[in-house]
Amino acid sequence: MIIQRVVLNSRPGKNGVPVAENFQLEESTIADTIQAGQVRVKTLYLSVDPYMRCRMNEDTGSDYLQPWQLAEVADGGGIGVVEESKHDNLAKGDFVTSFTWPWQTVAILDGSLLQKLVPQLVNGRLSYFLGAAGITGLTALLGIREKGHVAAGANQTMVVSGAAGACGSLAGQIGRLEGCSRVVGIAGTDEKCSILVQEMGFDAAINYKKGDVAKQLRELCPGGVDVYFDNVGGDISDTVISQMNQNSHIILCGQISQYNKDVPYPPPLPPDIEKIQKERNITRERFLVLNYMDKQEASVLQLCQWIQEGKLKVRETVVEGLANIGAAFQSMMNGGNIGKQIVSVAK
């Protein structure tokens, strides 16, 4: 069977900025028959995420991420529909997902590595299982619950950097649902800031490209910062940390400002900021959602309930066509989208 797939065409280099041309669409073939335990699936949606930048390097710098190989098909979060099955628990027409879905139109996969989806849980919006009801939502929810130490009634202020992104836009809302009394987002355009406040219920949002961020933070967080959901690292995070309270908490989710630099993860703080962190007893522990998969099922059900009740607003940027996944990745890395970046492969 002839299919289309996307391979890693070139590496941007450890300190390079990824571009669409790092990926290449090509024709390939898969077997016409499947073996016992396998399923043939048609790809519906693929997820494009910041962590994938690390997979473009020969060494990801992480013990849990494998690098993509040149001229080999890329992979990541994906959703598809079963076209043929020789697996006991999967049937034709089932919707399924995997963290390691190949970037191709049709694939033959091991059925035991797939998770069956229930579209009704997300009001039929299957792509949500790659975002708000998937690994992105889990990262936001479990990050807050495991590392944020949010307590209802404690009058805590949360700041979220990269707040208009896939994880940040959910984290701010979940922080409120979990008990924070004030939530402030940091984003890169006036449009994003407006969406955060008017649509997603943030109390305020700062456009870090305009004005004095430190001054705006002091005005918007007069009682200091108790919880910081950090998606970006770098100067923005240094500014936030300098205004954090005694015994406060950093949820170290991502460091997208550092992904195009050859630095360890998590990147070390500047000496003056590290001193503040230690003197104020601010926790800053690496958070990896895959370490909490025993809580996945219950957490996904909670996310789906909030979605159904309209308490969790979801934004997606959907790009049509497998051929455009490289451009979608470039746009996402440049901060050009709002919410989750999804590629729709087939209707």
BATORMAR-118809 format. One line per 5 residues: number of its first residue (from 1); for each residue x, y, z of C-alpha. Coordinates in steps of 0.2 Angstrom, whole numbers, plus 5000, padded with zeros to 4 digits. Layout:
BEGIN
NUM> X/Y/Z  ...
END
This chain:
BEGIN
1> 5000/5000/5000  5007/5017/4995  5006/5030/5009  5013/5048/5013  5025/5051/5027
6> 5036/5065/5034  5054/5061/5038  5067/5072/5047  5076/5079/5032  5090/5089/5042
11> 5094/5095/5059  5094/5113/5064  5109/5111/5075  5109/5112/5094  5109/5131/5093
16> 5099/5133/5077  5081/5138/5074  5070/5125/5066  5062/5128/5050  5049/5119/5039
21> 5063/5112/5028  5070/5102/5042  5056/5090/5037  5051/5082/5021  5035/5074/5014
26> 5038/5058/5004  5029/5043/4997  5032/5026/5005  5024/5009/5006  5017/4998/5020
31> 5012/4979/5020  4995/4975/5012  4992/4963/5026  4993/4964/5045  4999/4951/5058
36> 4991/4944/5073  4990/4958/5087  4992/4972/5074  4980/4985/5067  4980/4996/5052
41> 4975/5014/5056  4971/5029/5046  4979/5045/5054  4967/5058/5058  4976/5071/5069
46> 4995/5073/5074  5001/5084/5088  5015/5097/5087  5024/5101/5103  5039/5111/5109
51> 5048/5096/5117  5050/5089/5099  5063/5102/5097  5075/5092/5108  5071/5076/5097
56> 5078/5086/5082  5096/5085/5089  5107/5070/5088  5107/5070/5107  5091/5075/5115
61> 5099/5079/5132  5086/5068/5140  5085/5050/5146  5067/5048/5141  5067/5056/5124
66> 5074/5047/5109  5081/5058/5094  5073/5057/5077  5084/5049/5065  5088/5057/5048
71> 5078/5051/5033  5067/5041/5046  5049/5045/5049  5045/5057/5064  5033/5052/5077
76> 5023/5060/5092  5006/5061/5099  4993/5055/5086  4975/5049/5084  4967/5038/5071
81> 4953/5026/5066  4956/5007/5065  4953/5001/5047  4958/4983/5050  4961/4974/5066
86> 4969/4958/5072  4970/4963/5090  4957/4956/5102  4952/4972/5110  4951/4983/5095
91> 4939/4983/5081  4936/4992/5064  4930/5010/5067  4938/5012/5084  4946/5028/5088
96> 4964/5026/5095  4979/5036/5101  4997/5034/5105  5012/5045/5111  5023/5037/5097
101> 5011/5039/5082  5021/5040/5065  5019/5055/5055  5011/5046/5040  4994/5044/5032
106> 4991/5026/5036  5001/5015/5048  5002/4997/5054  5004/4997/5073  5005/4985/5088
111> 4987/4986/5095  4994/4983/5113  5002/5000/5112  4986/5009/5107  4973/5017/5119
116> 4955/5017/5114  4946/5033/5114  4928/5038/5119  4923/5053/5108  4908/5057/5119
121> 4920/5062/5134  4925/5077/5124  4909/5081/5115  4915/5073/5099  4931/5084/5098
126> 4943/5070/5095  4958/5082/5093  4955/5087/5112  4963/5070/5117  4980/5077/5110
131> 4978/5093/5120  4966/5098/5134  4961/5080/5138  4977/5072/5133  4996/5074/5138
136> 4995/5093/5138  4980/5094/5150  4988/5081/5161  5004/5091/5161  4995/5106/5167
141> 4983/5097/5180  4996/5085/5187  5010/5099/5187  4999/5110/5198  4993/5096/5209
146> 5010/5088/5212  5022/5103/5212  5011/5119/5214  5004/5115/5232  4988/5125/5228
151> 4976/5125/5242  4958/5132/5241  4955/5147/5252  4974/5151/5254  4973/5167/5244
156> 4987/5161/5232  4992/5171/5216  4998/5161/5201  5008/5167/5187  5009/5158/5170
161> 5022/5161/5157  5019/5155/5139  5001/5158/5145  4993/5158/5128  5002/5141/5123
166> 4994/5124/5123  4999/5120/5141  4999/5138/5148  4982/5142/5143  4975/5127/5152
171> 4986/5129/5167  4980/5146/5171  4962/5140/5171  4966/5124/5181  4975/5135/5194
176> 4959/5144/5196  4948/5128/5197  4960/5121/5210  4959/5136/5221  4970/5150/5216
181> 4962/5167/5220  4972/5177/5207  4979/5171/5190  4991/5182/5179  4997/5176/5162
186> 5012/5182/5152  5011/5181/5133  5018/5189/5118  5004/5199/5109  4990/5210/5114
191> 4978/5198/5105  4984/5183/5116  4983/5194/5132  4965/5199/5127  4960/5180/5124
196> 4967/5175/5141  4957/5188/5151  4941/5188/5141  4939/5170/5136  4949/5160/5148
201> 4946/5169/5164  4964/5175/5169  4963/5191/5180  4976/5200/5170  4989/5197/5156
206> 5006/5205/5152  5012/5207/5135  5031/5204/5138  5036/5213/5122  5028/5229/5129
211> 5033/5240/5144  5042/5235/5160  5037/5217/5164  5044/5218/5182  5034/5234/5185
216> 5018/5227/5178  5020/5211/5189  5022/5221/5205  5006/5231/5200  4996/5215/5196
221> 5003/5204/5210  5004/5216/5224  5005/5202/5237  5019/5193/5227  5018/5177/5218
226> 5015/5160/5227  5014/5148/5212  5024/5150/5195  5019/5139/5181  5035/5140/5170
231> 5034/5136/5152  5048/5148/5145  5063/5150/5157  5076/5164/5153  5074/5182/5157
236> 5055/5181/5160  5057/5167/5173  5071/5177/5181  5059/5192/5183  5045/5182/5190
241> 5056/5172/5202  5063/5189/5209  5045/5193/5215  5040/5176/5222  5036/5174/5241
246> 5044/5164/5254  5040/5146/5253  5032/5148/5236  5033/5135/5222  5039/5134/5203
251> 5031/5121/5192  5045/5118/5180  5035/5113/5165  5045/5119/5150  5059/5131/5145
256> 5055/5135/5127  5066/5150/5127  5081/5139/5129  5077/5125/5117  5087/5132/5103
261> 5102/5133/5115  5115/5120/5120  5112/5121/5138  5107/5107/5151  5089/5104/5156
266> 5083/5112/5167  5094/5127/5163  5103/5134/5178  5097/5150/5186  5108/5165/5186
271> 5118/5167/5202  5107/5181/5209  5091/5173/5205  5097/5156/5212  5101/5166/5228
276> 5084/5172/5229  5077/5155/5226  5087/5147/5240  5084/5162/5253  5066/5161/5250
281> 5065/5142/5250  5056/5142/5233  5054/5124/5226  5060/5122/5208  5059/5103/5204
286> 5059/5095/5187  5042/5089/5183  5039/5075/5171  5021/5070/5168  5026/5052/5163
291> 5031/5049/5181  5013/5051/5186  5004/5039/5173  4996/5030/5188  4985/5045/5189
296> 4981/5047/5171  4964/5039/5170  4956/5049/5184  4964/5065/5179  4958/5063/5161
301> 4941/5060/5167  4942/5076/5178  4948/5086/5162  4934/5079/5152  4921/5084/5165
306> 4928/5102/5165  4927/5103/5146  4909/5096/5146  4904/5108/5160  4912/5123/5150
311> 4924/5126/5165  4939/5123/5154  4940/5133/5138  4950/5125/5124  4959/5134/5110
316> 4967/5125/5095  4977/5130/5080  4973/5117/5067  4983/5116/5051  4976/5105/5037
321> 4987/5092/5028  5002/5081/5032  5012/5091/5020  5011/5107/5031  5017/5099/5047
326> 5034/5106/5046  5027/5123/5044  5016/5120/5059  5031/5115/5069  5040/5131/5064
331> 5025/5142/5068  5023/5134/5085  5041/5136/5090  5040/5154/5085  5025/5157/5096
336> 5014/5160/5082  4999/5150/5088  4986/5151/5102  4983/5135/5111  4987/5118/5105
341> 4995/5115/5088  4986/5101/5079  4988/5095/5061  4973/5087/5053  4979/5073/5042
346> 4962/5066/5036  4944/5069/5038
END
